[in-house]
């Protein structure tokens, strides 16, 4: 069975500092990987995803993530945090294969950005 | 309506009552998903529709939960004889798979959710 682990329910950074949100997965086959973000008073929206090809993927608002198979990780980064980045970020994994495969979500990390 | 909409946004009910939650997916999206998020937990998959059929109901937690989708569009999640442990945020998502793309790579678009509180 697949699973996703997000270390740290809360991560606090100062404006302008590096953002690093950790996501590790467990899957019997190489998965597809997703980061979703939920800004205050908004629904979940896709930040970025890895399916095939380049392992470093870029998303909206300057975020990027790198799929590292050897580390079973898909950490989310941004070089310089902005106040508007404060949100709940959720990592998810989906098994590759024919037919329907469900998304399995982590428990989320709340990113707090201070001035 | 550009996005997925859900109603009601909040529902408070008494234990033992039945509730219906509604989801309006993005027009043209063939796939529809229901999830729930209990306090302190990650999103939990409940059911998946492709068109009007539900090939995967594996996430429904008990036979008190059922869902239907009509006309390939609106879906209703029904919880009968609600229990306090049913209290959660129920999220709906929809997606559309482009021809030629890999299965499972489609982006799911989420609604704002329905917060259900069972007293």
Interface residues (C-beta under 8 A of the other chain):
Chain A: X4 X32 X36 X42 X43 X44 X45 X46 X49 X51 X52 X90 X92 X94 X95 X96 X97 X98 X99 X100 X101 X102 X103 X104 X105 X106 X107 X108
Chain B: X3 X4 X33 X35 X40 X41 X42 X43 X44 X45 X48 X50 X55 X56 X58 X59 X91 X93 X102 X103 X104 X105 X107 X108 X109 X110 X111 X112 X113
